[in-house]
Amino acid sequence: MKIIVQKFGGTSVANLERIELCAKRVIEAVEKGYKPVVVSSAMAGETDSLINLAKEVSPRPPEREMDMLLAVGEQKAIALFAMTLNKLGYPAVSLCGWQVPIITDNIHTKARIRKIGVRRLLNLIEEGYIPVVAGFQGVTEDWEITTLGRGGSDTTAVALAAALRADCEINTDVPGVFTADPRIVPNARKIKKISYEEMLELASLGAKVMQIRSVEFAAKYKVRIHVRSTFSDEEGTWIVPEDEVMEKVVVRGVTADTSESRITVVRVPDKPGIAAEIFKALGDAHIVVDMIVQNVSHEGYTDMSFTVNKNDADKAEEIVKKIAQKIGAKEVIRDDKVAKISVVGIGMRSAYGVAGRMFEILAKNGINIMAISTSEIKISCLIEEKYAELAVRVLHEEFIEEMEEFETINGKSK
C-alpha cells in the first residue's frame, strides 16, 4: 500500500474555494495510485483570532484552556475538508488528534509527540476512506487536549508519515525552500534538494517554511519531505538525507530571525553556580534559551546576556528578575529590537574563511555584532533588528550570488 501524507497550511485552506482546490490535489494523488492521509491546519487567521479572543478575557490565560480553545481551529478545517472530499465523490473521515490518537506529553501550548496509533488510520484506508487529520493537536495519556506550538501541523504530518512509513508532502503558499526570503532578496533561488541538517538549521534560525520539530522527526525517521505550492504543479524542494544532496555548497541559505528577545543580567557575581541557577530556572519553566554571552570577569562581577523567543520573554524576564534580586545583581535589561542573522551550508564543514568574510561584510555595512554562535554548518550573529534586511541582502550577495556566478561561468547553470 503506497501511502502519502499530504499537509495543507492555513493559507491553503483559507476559504471554501481553496479547500476544494486542496481536495482536488488529494484526488490527484488517489488517481496516481496513492492512499492519501490528509493533515490540515486551521483556516488562515483562525488561530490568531482565537488567541486575541482569549486575551480579551485575560492577558495570560491558563495554558490548558488555551489548548482547549486553539484546537477548535483545526477541528473546523478538517470537518469542512472531509465534507468537500465527500461532495466530490471520495469518502473521507475527519479525525481530531485524540481520535487517531496522537499521544503527547503534558506540556500545554508546546507539547511534544510521544507516540501515534495508526491502526484506525490503516483501517479507514483499507475501507476506502481518506482520513483527514487535525494538525497541531494531540492528547495526553490522561485525555487532556494539547497543542504542539506554532507550525505544529508540520510536525503532525511528518510524525504521521514516520509512523505510516510514508513520504510527506507539505503544501503551502510558497513553491519551496529558498536561499533567502524572496520578500527581502527578490533574486533568491529555490533549492531543489536540501539535507535534513541544513533544513534543521534554517528552520531553527528563522526560515518559516518548516517547523523545526517536524524536521527533527524527518531526520530521525528518514522521512523524505516535498515542500511545494498548493497553487502550482511545479516541483518544489525535497528535504532528504545528506547523501542524496549532490551539490554541497559552502552556504545554502541566509536567514533573519526577529522573533527573539535579548535579556541581560548586569553585574552578576562571578562565582560557581550562578549561571546554573539562572538557566535551570528557565529550563524548569520550559523556556528554550538560544545564544548566551558572558563577559570577562572584572572585580568579581560579570554581565550575562542570552536570547529567548519573544513569546517567552515576559516569563523569562520575570524569572530572571527574581533570581537577580536574590543573587545581588545590579539590574535586568530586556531588548526586543534584535535579530539573529545566519548563514548555513554543509559545505562549511570543509571550507575556511567563512566567518571572516561574514564579519567583514557586516562591518563594511556598518552593522555591529552583539553576539556570535556557531556549529559545524552555520554561523549566527545577533545584530540590531533595524539592520536585519540589509544584512540578509549583503550576505546573500556575498555567498549565494557569488556562487551562482561561478557556476554560470563554468557552464553548470543557466
Backbone hydrogen bonds, N-H to C=O, Kabsch-Sander energy under -0.5 kcal/mol:
donor,donor_aa,acceptor,acceptor_aa,energy
3,I,1,M,-1.1
4,I,35,K,-1.4
5,V,167,D,-2.2
6,Q,4,I,-0.6
6,Q,37,V,-2.5
7,K,5,V,-0.6
7,K,169,E,-3.2
8,F,39,V,-2.6
9,G,171,N,-1.8
13,V,9,G,-1.2
14,A,11,T,-1.0
19,I,15,N,-2.2
20,E,16,L,-2.0
21,L,17,E,-1.7
22,C,18,R,-2.5
23,A,19,I,-2.5
24,K,20,E,-2.0
25,R,21,L,-1.4
26,V,22,C,-1.9
27,I,23,A,-2.2
28,E,24,K,-2.0
29,A,25,R,-1.3
30,V,26,V,-1.8
31,E,27,I,-2.5
32,K,28,E,-1.0
33,G,30,V,-1.8
34,Y,29,A,-2.4
35,K,2,K,-2.5
37,V,4,I,-2.3
38,V,131,P,-2.7
39,V,6,Q,-2.6
40,S,133,V,-2.1
41,S,8,F,-2.2
44,A,10,G,-1.8
46,E,43,M,-2.6
49,S,45,G,-2.1
50,L,46,E,-2.1
51,I,47,T,-2.5
52,N,48,D,-2.6
53,L,49,S,-1.9
54,A,50,L,-2.2
55,K,51,I,-2.2
56,E,52,N,-1.0
57,V,53,L,-0.7
57,V,54,A,-1.0
58,S,54,A,-2.3
66,M,62,P,-1.9
67,D,63,E,-2.0
68,M,64,R,-1.8
69,L,65,E,-2.1
70,L,66,M,-3.3
71,A,67,D,-1.9
72,V,69,L,-1.5
73,G,70,L,-1.2
74,E,70,L,-0.6
75,Q,71,A,-1.5
76,K,72,V,-2.1
77,A,73,G,-1.7
78,I,74,E,-2.7
79,A,75,Q,-1.6
80,L,76,K,-1.8
81,F,77,A,-2.4
82,A,78,I,-2.7
83,M,79,A,-2.3
84,T,80,L,-2.0
85,L,81,F,-2.2
86,N,82,A,-2.4
87,K,83,M,-2.3
88,L,84,T,-1.8
89,G,86,N,-1.5
90,Y,85,L,-2.7
93,V,130,I,-1.8
95,L,132,V,-2.8
99,Q,96,C,-1.0
100,V,96,C,-0.7
100,V,97,G,-0.9
102,I,97,G,-2.3
103,I,101,P,-0.7
103,I,115,K,-2.4
104,T,139,V,-2.3
105,D,112,R,-1.9
108,H,106,N,-1.1
110,K,107,I,-1.2
111,A,147,T,-2.7
114,R,103,I,-3.2
115,K,103,I,-1.6
117,G,101,P,-2.5
118,V,116,I,-0.5
122,L,118,V,-2.8
123,N,119,R,-2.5
124,L,120,R,-2.4
125,I,121,L,-2.5
126,E,122,L,-2.5
127,E,123,N,-1.6
128,G,125,I,-1.6
129,Y,124,L,-2.8
130,I,91,P,-1.9
132,V,93,V,-2.8
133,V,38,V,-3.5
133,V,131,P,-0.6
134,A,95,L,-2.4
135,G,40,S,-2.5
136,F,152,G,-0.6
137,Q,134,A,-0.5
138,G,146,T,-2.3
139,V,102,I,-2.2
140,T,144,E,-2.2
143,W,140,T,-2.0
145,I,143,W,-0.5
146,T,138,G,-1.9
148,L,136,F,-2.3
152,G,149,G,-2.0
154,D,151,G,-1.4
155,T,151,G,-0.8
156,T,152,G,-2.3
157,A,153,S,-2.4
158,V,154,D,-2.5
159,A,155,T,-2.6
160,L,156,T,-2.4
161,A,157,A,-2.3
162,A,158,V,-2.4
163,A,159,A,-2.4
164,L,160,L,-2.4
165,R,161,A,-0.7
165,R,162,A,-0.6
166,A,161,A,-2.8
167,D,3,I,-0.8
168,C,224,R,-2.3
169,E,5,V,-3.2
170,I,168,C,-0.5
170,I,226,H,-2.5
171,N,7,K,-3.1
171,N,169,E,-0.8
172,T,170,I,-0.6
172,T,228,R,-2.4
179,T,189,R,-1.9
184,I,181,D,-2.0
185,V,181,D,-2.8
188,A,185,V,-2.2
191,I,177,V,-3.2
194,I,238,W,-2.4
196,Y,240,V,-1.3
199,M,195,S,-2.7
200,L,196,Y,-2.8
201,E,197,E,-2.1
202,L,198,E,-2.7
203,A,199,M,-2.9
204,S,200,L,-2.0
205,L,201,E,-1.2
206,G,203,A,-0.9
207,A,202,L,-2.6
214,S,211,Q,-0.8
215,V,211,Q,-1.3
216,E,212,I,-2.0
217,F,213,R,-2.2
218,A,214,S,-2.2
219,A,215,V,-2.7
220,K,216,E,-2.3
221,Y,217,F,-2.4
222,K,218,A,-0.9
223,V,218,A,-1.8
224,R,222,K,-0.6
225,I,239,I,-2.0
226,H,168,C,-2.7
227,V,225,I,-0.6
227,V,237,T,-3.1
228,R,170,I,-2.5
228,R,226,H,-0.6
230,T,172,T,-2.7
232,S,229,S,-0.9
237,T,227,V,-2.5
238,W,192,K,-2.6
239,I,225,I,-3.0
239,I,237,T,-0.5
240,V,194,I,-2.2
240,V,238,W,-0.6
244,E,241,P,-2.0
245,V,242,E,-1.7
246,M,244,E,-0.9
248,K,246,M,-1.1
249,V,247,E,-1.5
252,R,250,V,-0.5
252,R,344,V,-3.7
253,G,344,V,-1.8
254,V,179,T,-2.9
255,T,342,S,-2.2
257,D,340,K,-2.2
258,T,256,A,-0.5
261,S,308,V,-2.9
262,R,335,D,-2.9
263,I,306,F,-3.1
264,T,333,I,-3.2
265,V,304,M,-3.4
266,V,264,T,-0.7
266,V,331,E,-2.9
268,V,302,T,-4.2
270,D,300,G,-2.7
271,K,269,P,-1.6
274,I,271,K,-1.4
277,E,273,G,-2.0
278,I,274,I,-2.1
279,F,275,A,-2.7
280,K,276,A,-2.2
281,A,277,E,-1.5
282,L,278,I,-1.6
283,G,279,F,-2.1
284,D,280,K,-2.7
285,A,281,A,-1.0
286,H,283,G,-2.0
287,I,282,L,-2.4
288,V,286,H,-0.6
290,D,307,T,-3.0
293,V,305,S,-3.0
295,N,303,D,-2.5
298,H,301,Y,-3.1
301,Y,298,H,-1.3
302,T,268,V,-2.2
304,M,265,V,-2.3
305,S,293,V,-3.2
306,F,263,I,-2.0
307,T,291,M,-1.6
308,V,261,S,-2.1
309,N,288,V,-0.6
310,K,259,S,-3.4
312,D,309,N,-1.8
313,A,309,N,-0.6
313,A,310,K,-0.9
314,D,310,K,-0.5
316,A,312,D,-2.8
317,E,313,A,-2.9
318,E,314,D,-2.1
319,I,315,K,-2.2
320,V,316,A,-2.7
321,K,317,E,-2.3
322,K,318,E,-1.4
323,I,319,I,-1.8
324,A,320,V,-3.0
325,Q,321,K,-2.1
326,K,322,K,-1.7
327,I,323,I,-2.5
328,G,324,A,-1.0
329,A,324,A,-2.2
330,K,266,V,-2.0
331,E,266,V,-0.9
333,I,264,T,-2.9
335,D,262,R,-2.9
338,V,260,E,-0.5
338,V,336,D,-0.8
339,A,383,I,-2.5
340,K,257,D,-2.5
341,I,339,A,-0.6
341,I,381,C,-2.9
342,S,255,T,-2.2
343,V,379,I,-2.0
344,V,253,G,-2.3
345,G,377,I,-2.4
347,G,249,V,-1.9
348,M,250,V,-0.6
348,M,345,G,-1.8
349,R,346,I,-1.4
350,S,347,G,-1.0
357,R,353,G,-2.2
358,M,354,V,-2.5
359,F,355,A,-2.8
360,E,356,G,-2.3
361,I,357,R,-2.4
362,L,358,M,-1.9
363,A,359,F,-2.3
364,K,360,E,-2.5
365,N,361,I,-0.9
365,N,362,L,-0.5
366,G,363,A,-2.0
367,I,362,L,-2.6
368,N,366,G,-0.6
370,M,368,N,-0.5
370,M,382,L,-3.5
371,A,382,L,-0.8
373,S,380,S,-2.1
375,S,378,K,-2.4
378,K,375,S,-0.6
379,I,343,V,-1.8
380,S,373,S,-3.1
381,C,341,I,-2.8
382,L,371,A,-2.5
383,I,339,A,-2.9
383,I,381,C,-0.5
385,E,337,K,-2.0
387,Y,384,E,-1.7
388,A,385,E,-2.0
391,A,387,Y,-2.6
392,V,388,A,-2.1
393,R,389,E,-2.3
394,V,390,L,-2.5
395,L,391,A,-2.2
396,H,392,V,-2.3
397,E,393,R,-2.2
398,E,394,V,-1.9
399,F,395,L,-2.6
400,I,396,H,-1.5
401,E,396,H,-2.4
402,E,397,E,-0.6
403,M,399,F,-0.7
404,E,400,I,-2.2
405,E,401,E,-2.2
406,F,402,E,-1.9
407,E,403,M,-2.3
408,T,404,E,-2.2
409,I,405,E,-2.4
410,N,406,F,-1.8
411,G,408,T,-1.5
412,K,407,E,-2.9
413,S,407,E,-0.8
